[in-house]
Amino acid sequence: MGRFAHAPSKDLSIVIVSYNVRDLLSQCLTSIENSTHDINYEIIVVDNDSGDGSADLVRSSFPKVRLLANSSNIGFVKGNNQAFEISCGRHLLMLNPDTRIVCNALHQLIQDLDRDTEVGVVGCKMLNSDSTLQPSCYNFPSLKEIFGMYFFGSSRFGGLLKMDYNKEHEVDFVRGAFLAARRDCLEKIGLLDENIFMFGEETDLCYRIKQNGWKVVYSPETVIIHHKGKSTEQLPDNMYVERIRSLLYYFGKNYGLYRTVLLRVIILAGVGLRLLLRKLPVITNHRNGSKVLSVSTQRQIIRMAIGLASNNSPEGQK
C-alpha cells in the first residue's frame, strides 16, 4: 500500500515539512548534522511555498539536503507523503522544523526500532526551549475527553497521558513533531491519510498501526528540544478550524456513524453556547494562550458540525 519509489539503502530518512520558519529550520538542520553519528541517513526538506527564503537557505547552506520546493502549500500530510515516496531509509522520521536534535538522538532511535520488530512507531522525550519536560504521549480521542474540553476547559482532543516520562511505555499515539515509523509497516498499512490537511495525522496513523498488530512506543532515551507551534501559531483561527475538521474526519473514518453524530452534537452545543455568550475560553488553541476565537470562526465550526461546510481542506490553504 505504501508508495515507495526506491528500495531502502539507508538507515533513516528524515523528513521535514517547513513553512515560513527559516531560522528555526536552519537550527534544526544544523543540529542534525552536528549531533548525528554512526548511522547512514538522508534529510529531505519539503518547503510549502514559504515566503521567507527557506528554500534558498537549504540550497545554499545545506547542499546535501534533498529539497522539494512546492509552488503552493500542499499541507503537512501531503508534504510528508511526497518525501516518503522518494525516501531511501528503512526507517522514516517525521520531524518538525521547530526542533533541535541533541545527544546523538537519532542513533538511539535506530537502536530502538531495530531492537523489536513488533514496534511500528517510536516517539521521543521532548523538552521545551527551557529544557523542561514537554509531555508528548496521548490516548486516542474519546467523546468523554472532547466533552470535557468544551464544557470543563481541558485543552486537547486526545487525552494527554499521565505517566513516568523517564521510562519506556507502549502508548496510543505520540506527537507528530517527532514520529519515527518502520518502513515495512507503512508499506503494509499505507502512508499518511491525505484527506487530513494537518492535525490528527499522527493519531490516525498510530490507530491504523495498532489495529494492524504493531506497537507504538515512547522512548525516553531519545531526546529532542521542541519549540512548539512556530508554523501553526501564525494563523491560530485557521489552525483551530483545521483541528476540528480533522477530528470530524477521524471519528467518521475510525469510530463509526453513532459516535460521529455524538461528536457533532458536542461541538455544536459547546461552540453554539459560547457563540451566544460571545466568548470561547481556553479550549481554542492552548499552545497560543487563551485567545478568543472570532465570531466568524465559531460560526464556521458550527456549520462544519451540522454538515453545512466541507470537511475537506482546500490545497494551498495557509
N, C-alpha and C positions, 0 to 999 in steps of 0.2 A: 504493500500500500504506500510506503514511503517513496517519494520521488527523488532518488539519488542518481546523479549522472556519472559518478566516479566510484570505483572501489576504494575502500579505506586504505590509506597509505601513511597516515599519521596517527599519533595517539589521541590528539584532541583538535577539534575545530572550535575556535572561539568566535562567536557571532555577536556583534554589537550593532544594534539599530539606533541611529542617532538623529536627533532633530534639534538644531539650534542650541547646542551645548558645546561649542568649540573648545573652550578652555578645559572643561571637565573631560571631554573626550581625549584631549592631549594628555592630561594627567593619567587617565585610565590606561591608555596605550603605553605610556612611559612606565607605569607601574608593572604592567605585564612583562615588558622587556627586561626590566631591572630585577624582577622578583621570581622569574620562572626559569628553572634549571632542570636538566636531566629528563626532559620529555621532548618529544617531537610534536610540534604544534604549528598551527596556522591561525591567523587572525583575518576575519572577514568583516569589514565595516560596511553597513548599508546606510547611506545618507539619504534621508527622506526629504530632499529638496530644501535643505537648510539655507537660510539667507545670511549666515554669519561667517561664511568661508570655511566651514568644517571640511568639505570635500577637498578644497585646495590645501588645507593643513595636512590631511592624510597623504596626498600626493607628494608634497614637498618634504615633509618631516618624517614620514613613516613609509618609505618606499617598499618595504617588504610586506606591508599590509595589502590584502586584496580589497579593492574598493568597488562597491556597486553604488553609483551615484544616480539616484532616481530623479526624474523630471517632475514628480509630484509626490505628495505624502501618501504613500500607499498603506500606511498604518504599521503598527508594531508587529502584528501577526504575519501579514504578508511579507514584510521585510525579513523576518526571521526565516520563513519558509524559502524565500528567494535565495538566501545564503545557504540554508541547509542543502538545497538541491545541488549546489556545486561544491559542497564541502568534501573533504578527503579524510576526515577524522573517524576513528572507530567509536569515539565518544564525541558528543556535541554539547557545547555550553552556550546558553543564552546569558549574556552579561549586559547589564545596563551601563551606559557611558558615565553615569554619576557614581561609579565605584572605583575603588583602588585595591589592587591585589597586593597582599603582604605575605611575607614569610614562606615563599615558595608554595603558596596555597594550591596551585594547580597540579603540582606533583603529588600532593596529598590527595587531591581529588581523583587522579588516575588510580592511585592505590586503593581508594575506597571502592571505585567501580570495578576494578579488577579482582578484588578480594571475594566478591559474592555475585555470581552471575544471575541471581534472582532479583537483584536491585536494578530497577529501571530508571529511577531518578534519584539524584543526590542534591540536597541543599546544604548550605554552609552556615556557619556562625557569622552574623552580620553585626558590625559595630557602627554606631553613629559617628559623626565627624569628631565628637569629643571623646571617642573610644568607649562610650557606654554601650551596653548591650541593646541591640535593636531586634526585638522578637520577630521571627520570620516564618513560623510554622503554624498551620491553621487546620481546623476542622472544615469539612465541606459545608457549604451554605445550607442553612435549615430555616424553615418558616419561623421557628421559635426565636432564632437569633435575629432575623430580619424584623420581626415584630418588635423585639427589644430595641433594635436600632431606631425604629421610627417613633416608638412611644416611651422609651426609657433612656434614650440618648447614648447607647453604645455606638461604636464608630466604624464597624466593619461588617461587610456582608457575610464573610466567612469567619467563624469564631476563632479568635487568637488562642493558641494552645498555651496553657499554663504548665510549664514543665521545666526541668533542670536542663538549661542550655549548655551545661558542661558535660553532658552525657549523650551518647548516640541514641536516637529514637526512631522508630518507624512511625510516620505521620500520615495524615490525609494528603495535604499538599504544602508546598514550600513557595515562598515568594519568588516571582519570576525575575527579579533583579539579578539573581544568580541561580540558574537551574540547569543542571547537567543531566543529560539523558544518554542512555546507551543506544547506539546507532541501530543495532539489530532489533531493539524494542520498537523504535519508530518505524523501521521497515515493516513490522507486523501490524501496528495499530494505526499508522499514518502520521502525518506531520500535524502542526497546529491547525485548528479549525479556522479557516479563513472567513467564516461568517462572523467572527469576532474581530472587530477593528482593533481594539485594545481593551485591557482589563478583563480578567477572567480566563485568559488563555491558559494560564498555568493550572487553574482549577480544573478546567475541562480536560487538559492533557493528563494530569495526575489521576483524575477519575477514570479515564479510559485505561490508563496503565494498570491501576489497581484492579479494575474489572477484568483485565486480561491476565492476572496472576502475578504481576511483578510487584515489587515493594518500592515505596517512596521513603527515603531515609534522610534524616538530618545528621550531618557530620560536624561535631564540634571542633575537630582538628583542622578543618578547612576554614580559614578566617579571611574576611574582606572588610573594607570600610565602605559604607553606602551612605551617600549624601542625601538621598531620598527626594524623588519627585521634582527634579530640576527641569525636566522637559514638561511634565504634566501641570506644574503649578502656573504655567504661563496663561492657561485658559481654564480656570477652575470650574466655571459653569459647564462648559463643553465637556470637560472630563467627567463631571458628575453624571451628565446625561449618558455618556458612554458606559459608565458603570451600571446604570440602570438598564440600559439596552442589553448589555452583555449578560446581566443577571437574568433578565426575562428569557433570553435565548437559551442560557444554560439550563434553567428549570424546564423549559419546553422540550429540550433535547434529551435530558437525562432523567427527569423526575416524573414525567407524565402530565396529562391534562389536569387532573384534580388538584395537584399541588401548585401547578402553574396558575390556575384560576385563583386559588387562595392567595398566592403571591401578589397577583394583580389587585385583589381586594385590599390587601395590607398596604400596598403602595398608594392606591387611590385614597384610602382613608387617611393614611399618615400625611401625605403631601396635601391632600384636599383640605384637611383640617387646618394645617399651617398656612395654606393659601388664604383661607378665610380670615385667619388671625394676622395675616401679612407678616408672618415670622416663621423661619425654619431654623431650629437650633443646630448644635454642633454636628448633627448627622450629615451635613453637607459634604465637606471634604476635610476630614480630620487632620490630614497632614498639612493643610494650609491654614489651620486655625479655625475659629468659629465664625467663618464668613457666612453671611446670609445669601441664599440663592435669590436671583432676580425673580420677579413675578412671572416674566415670560418663560423662564426656565422651568419654574414649578408647573406652569400650565402645559408646557411641552411634555413633562414627565407624566402628568395626568392623562394627556392624550395617548401616550405610549401605553399606559396601564390599562386603558379601556380599548386599546387596539385601533385608535384613530390615527396613529403615527407609525411610520415604518420602523421595524426593528432592525433594519439593515443600515449600516453606516455607509455613506457615500464615499467612494475613493476620493482621495485628495483633501479630505477634511483636515483642518489644522486647529 
